[in-house]
Amino acid sequence: MTQTHSISASQWTDNEKLIFRFFFIFFLLQALPLSVDLFKLLFGFNWLYISYGNIFDLTRLAAKFIPGTDSLVNWLIVAVIALIGAAFWSRSKHKNANYNELYYWLRVLVRYRLAIGIIGYGFIKFFPMQAPFPSISNLNTSYGDFTNWKLFSMSLGIVPGYESFLGAVEILAGLLLFFRKTATVGAVIILVFTGNVFISNLAYEGGEYVYALYLISLALFILWFDALRIYNLIALERPTQPNGFKPYFNNNLRSIRTAAKGFIIFFFVFFYGFKTYSGSRHNPYQFPKTKGLPAAAGIYNVSEFRINNKTLPYNPADPIRWKDVVFEKWATISIRSNRPVLIDSLNYERIFTNDQDRNYELAGTGGRHYYAYQLDTTNHALVLANKNFHYKGERFKFNYSRPDTATVILKGTNEKGDSLYVVLNRIEKKYSLKMSRRKALKL
C-alpha cells in the first residue's frame, strides 16, 4: 500500500475540492489513450517488427470520440463527462479522499503523457524527416502555387540543422518531464516551444493546432503546481516555501515504479530513437521509397506533344499541352500544364508505410499534377496514376524509349483512350539551395 507524508500539507477548501474533481477527471481522460483509433492502431501493428511510425502513432493517442482529424469537439465531450463525474463524486463517499495524493498521481500521469507526446515529435525533427528538403518538383513550382503551410514546411526543410536543433529541444523537454524535480523546467520549455508551434499553425493554416493546444494544456497543468511559488519568489521577491509533499513507496511499489519508468524511457527514448534514426537513413516517411526510372531524375522540357496524332505547339494558356515534366529519384512524375489543380490540403502529421499514401510532395501544392508510376524495365512500360485524391482514376499508360541520356520519349494513352506522343528533353539546371552559400554561385 502506498504511504505518503507531507510537510505542512495545505488544507483543501470545499471550492478547491470541487474544482479539483473536475480537472482530475478532465486531465485523466485527456492523458489516457481513449481514442477510436486505439484498437485499429494496436491490431495494425506488426508486433515482430515495430516501426518508428507505429510508435509515433502511439505517442499521438489522446481522448478522441469522433473519427477523423483532431477536433476541439472531443475536448467538449471530455469536459461534459468531467462535469458529470465531478457532480457524482461530490455526492459519493469518496468526496473526502486524500487530494494531495490524487494530485500527485495525476501529475505523474500527465508528466509522462506529455513527455511521450513531445518526444514523439522530437525525434522526427532531430533526424530531419518531418520537413524534408524540397523535391525537384517543389523546386520547380511557382511560389504562389504553394499554400502557406507548405511554404512554412519547406522553409524549415532547407535548414536541416535548425530542424534537428528544434527536435533536440523537444527531446530535452521530454526527458526533463520524466523526473519530478525537473518537470517544471520541462513544462516551461514546452510552453515556449509548443506555444510557438500553435501560433505558427494558426498563422500558416497548419493542421496541428488542436494537438499543439493539447500539449500546451498538459504543460500548463504541470506548471501550475509550482506557478504560485515561482511568482512569489521571482516577481514578488518574497520568501517561498518549497513543496512539502513527498510520496513514500514500500519496497514492492518502489520496484514496480522503477521497472515501469525504466520501460517507458527505454521504449519511447532509446528504442524509438534508434528506430527513427534507422528510418531516416533507410525509409524516410514523407517521400515514396520505391526507386524511379534509373538515371532519369531531373526536370524536362516538353519539346513535342501530340494528342490523337495532332501536334500541339507550345502555348502557356493551353490546359492540355504539358509545359514541363519532372522525374523524381523515387517513382513519381509531376507534370506542369495550365490545367487547374484541386489542392490536397490535408496537412496534419501522419506517417504512412505505403508509397501510395505518402502525399507530402503534392500536399499544399498547386501548379503541377503528381503521378505515382509502376515501372517495367523489361517491356519499357510506365503506368501512371494521379496521386491526388481529387483525381482518382486518372491514369496514363506509356511505353518509353531513351535515345540518349538527356531524352525520354513517351508513347501511350490517357484514361480517356486518347493517344499521346511526348518528347522530353532534360534541362541541365542548377539549384542555388543545393550549392554552397559561402562561395560565389556560378549559374
N, C-alpha and C positions, 0 to 999 in steps of 0.2 A: 504494500500500500504506500502511496506517495505521501510524504510528510513535508510540510513547509513551515518556515518560521519567518517572521518579519520584524525588522527594527522600526519602531514607531509606525506600524501599519496604519494607513489612513482609514477612517471610518467612512462608509458609503452612505450618502443620504438616500432617501426614497426616490427622489428625482434622478439621481445619478444611477441608481439601480435600474430604474425604468429605461433610461436611455441606453444603458449598457446592454440590457436584454435584447433590445432591437439590433444594436450594432453587432452583438455577439452572433446572433443568428444570421444577420446580413453577410458579415465577412466570413463566417463559417461556410455558408453556401457558395460564396464567391471563390473561396480558396479550394473547395473540393471539386473534383472533375465531374460535376453533374452536367454532362453535356450529351446532347442527342448524337454526337459524333463518337462517343466513347467506345461503344461496342463495335461500331464499324471500324474504328481505328485499331482496336485490340485484335479483332478477328482478321484484319487485313495485314497483320504483321507476319513476316517470315521469321519465326522465332529462332530459326537456325542461323539467320543472317539479318540482324537488325541494322538498318541503315541509319545514317545521320538524319535523314528525312523523317523516319519513324519517331526518333527521339525528339526532334524539333516539334512534330505534331503533338507529342505528349506535353511538351512544355507550354503549349498554347491552350490547353484544355482549361475551360472555366465554365461557370454556370451558363448553360445555353439550352433554351427550351424551344427555340424556333430555328428550323434548319436554314442554312444559307450563311450569308456573311454576318459578322458581328453586328449587334444592334443594341441600342440603349433600351429597347423594349424588354430585353432579358433582365436588365437591371430593375426595371419597374416590377417585373414578376417577382424577382428576389425580394424587393422591398415590401411588396404586399405580403409575401409569405413571412418575412421577418416581423412585420407589424402584427399579423395574426398570431404568430408564435410567441411574441413578447406579451400579448394580451393573455394567452393561456398560461404562460409561465408566471405571470403576476398573480394568478389565481391558484397556482399549484402549491404543493407542499415544499417545493424546491426554491421558492422565491427568496429564501434567506441563505442561499448557498454561499460558499466561500468565493466571493467575487475577485479577490486578489489572485487566487489560484486559477480561476477561469480566465481571467485577463492574461495571466502568464501563458497558459497553454494556447489560447487563441493567438497571442502574439507570436509564439513559436511556429504555429501552423502558417500564419501569414508570412512570416520571415522566410520560411523555406519555400513557400509557393512563389513569392516574389523573386527569390534568388534563382529558382529554376527558370522562371519566365524570362528574366533579364539575361541569364547566361545562354538561354536558347538562341537569342538574337546575337549575343556577343560573339559566339564562335563563327557564325556565318558572315560576320563582318571582319573578325580578326583574320580569318582565311578568306580574303575578299571575294565572296561569291554573291552576296545579296545584291550588290550593284556592280556588275561586271563591266569590263572595258567595252565600249560600244562596238557593235558588229560592223562589218563593212557596209551593210545596208543602212545602218543608222548613220554612219559617217557620210553617206551619200543621200541623205534625206534633208529636205529644207527645214530650217529652224522652225518655221511656222506650222509645219505638219506634225509637230510633237505636242502632246498635252503638257500641262505644267508639271504633272507628276513625273512624266518620262524625262523631261529636261532636268529635273532635280536628281533623279536616279542616275542619269548619265553623267551629270556634273560630279557626282560622288565617285562614279566608276572610273573616271580618268585619273583619279588620285588614290590608287590602292593603298599607299602608305597611310594616308589620312583615314581611310576606311578601316584599316587594321587598328589604328590608334583608337578610333571610336569603339571598336569591338573590345579592345583591351580595357577601356574604361568600364564598359558594361560587365565584363568578366570580373574585374576588380570589385565593383559594387556588389555583384552577386556573392563573391567569396566573403566579403565583409558581413553580409547578412546571415551567413551560417553560424556566426559567433555572437552571443548575446552582448558582449562588451563593445563590439564594433558595429552593431546593427544600425544604430542611429546615424553613424557616418555614412554607411552604405545607403540608407534611405535618403539622406541629403543629396548624395551624388545622383541617385536615380531621379529625384525631383527636378534637379537642374537639367540633367541629360534628357530624360524622357519628357520633361516639360517642353524642351526644345523640339523633340520629335513630334509631340502632339500639335504644337503650333505650326510646325512645318507641314504636317499632314493637312491641317486646315487651310494653310496658305496655298499649298500646291495641289490641293484636291486629291490627297492620297487616301488609301483605303484602310489605314491602320489607326485612325484617330480614336476609335472606340477602344481598341486593345491598349493603346498608349494611355488613355484615360483610366483604364482598368489598373494598369501598373502604377500610375500616379496615385490612385485611391489607396492601394495597398501600402505604398510608401508613406503616404500621409498618416495612415493608421499607425504605422510603426513609429514614425517621428513624434506623433502626439504624446507618446509615453514619456518622452523627455523634453517636449517642447516648452512647457512652462518653466522647468528648471533652467533650460538654456536661456530663455528670455530673462528670467530673474538674474542670472549670472552675467550675461553679456550685455543686455540692453539696460537693465536697471542697476547693474553692478552691486547686487545685494548678496550677502552670504547665502549659499544654497546647499541644502542637504541632499546628498545623493540618494538614489533609490535604495530603499532598505529591504525590499522583498527578495529573499533568496530561497530558491527551491532546494529541497533536500530529497535525495533519492537513496533508497536502500540498495543493497548490492545487486539484486535481480534487475531492478529498474535501471540502475546505472549501466549494467551490461547491455540491456536491450536498447537503451538510449544511444550508447556508444556504437553498437552494431548498426542501428538504423541510420545514424548520422554518417557513419563511415560508408555505408552502401550508397546513400544518396549522393555524397560527394564523389565517390568513385564513379558511379553511373553517369551523373549529369555533368561532371567536370572532366575526369580523366578519360573515361570510355567515350563519351560524346565528343570531347576534344580530339581524341585520336581518330574517331570516325569522320569528323568534319575535316580534319587535315587530309586524311586519305581521299575523301570525296573531292576536295579542292584540287587534288593532283590528278585524279583519275576520272571523276564524274561530277563536275560542277553542274548545279541543277538548273540554271537559268537557260542555257542553250542546249540543243539536242546533242547527243553523244555519237549518233551514227555518222560515220565519215561520208563526206560527199564525193563528187567526181574527182579523181586524183589530179593534182596539179592544175585545178581549174579555178581556185579561189581568186576573186577579183571582180572588178566592175567592167562591163562590156557595153560597147556602143552597138546599137541595132542599125547596121548598115543597109540591110534589106529586109523587107517584111511583106509577105504575100498572104492573102487570105482568099481561099477558093480560086487560086491562080491569078488573083488580081493584086498587082503591086500597089502598095500604099506609100506614097512619098512622105518624107518627114513632115510632120505638122504638129506643133506643140499643143494644138487645141483638139487633136483627134483622140477620142476616147478609146479607139480600137487599137491603133498602132502603138507598139511599145516604144518607149524612149530609150531606156537602158535596162540592163539586166545585171543582177549581182549573184554570183555563185559564192556561197559561204564555204568555210572549211568543213562544216557539217552539212547534212543533207537538206539544205534549204536554198531555194532560189527566190529572189524577190524581183518583181517586175514593176517598173515605174511607167505609168501612162497617165493620160488625162481622165481616166475613169475614176470617179469618186470612191473613197474608201469609208465604209462604216467602221469606225474605230472600236476595237476591243478595249474597253476601259476598265475591265476587272483588274484591280491593282493591289489587292491585299496579298500578303505573303503566303505563298504555297510552294511546297517542294514536291514536284512531280517526278515519278520514276520513269514513266513512259514518254518517249520523244514527242508523240502526237499531242500530249497535254502541255508541253513546255512552250508557253506563248510569250515569254518575256520579250523576244526580239520584235514582235509585232504589237504588243500591248501598248496602248497610248501613242500609237504611231499611225499617221496618215501618209498619203502620197505614194505608197507602194503596196502592192499585194504580195503576200508571203505564201510560198508553196513548199510543203514537205514533199520529198520525192523518193521513189524507190528506184534503185539503180541496178540495171542488169548489164554488167560489163561484157558478158558473152555475146548477147544479141544487140549490144549498143542501144539499149532502150531506157527511157525515163518515163515514169508515170508521176505526174504532179497532182497534188491535192491541196486546195486552198486551206490554210491553217486557221483562218478567221472564222469563228462560229457563225458569223453573219452570212457566210458564203459556202455553207455546207453543200457538197455535191458538185462544186466547180472543179473540173479535172482536165488535165491535158495528157495526151499520150504521144510521146515523141520517140523517134529514132534519131540518134545523134551521130555526127561524124566530126573528126578533128583533123582537118587537112594540115594544120600546123599548130604549134603550141599557143598561138595567140588567137585562134579562130575556132568557134564552135558553130556547127550548122544543125538546126533542129528541123525535122520534118515530121508532121503528125496532125492530130485533130484535137479540137476542144470538146467540151461536153455537149455542144450542140451539133457536133458532127462536121463542123467547118474545117476544111483543110488549111494547114498553116505551114509556111516555109519561112524560117527566120535565120539570118546570118548575123552572128555576134562576133565582134572584134574587141579583144581585150584593150583596155585603156591603161597605160602604164602611169599610174597615179601615186603620188607620194602624199602622205598624211602628216601634217605638222605635229599632231598629237603623238605620233609614234616615233618622231625624231627627237634628237637631243635638244633640250631647251637652253643649254649652256653654250651652244655654238651657233654660228650663223647658219640659217637654213638655206639649202640650195635646191630650189624647186625646178 
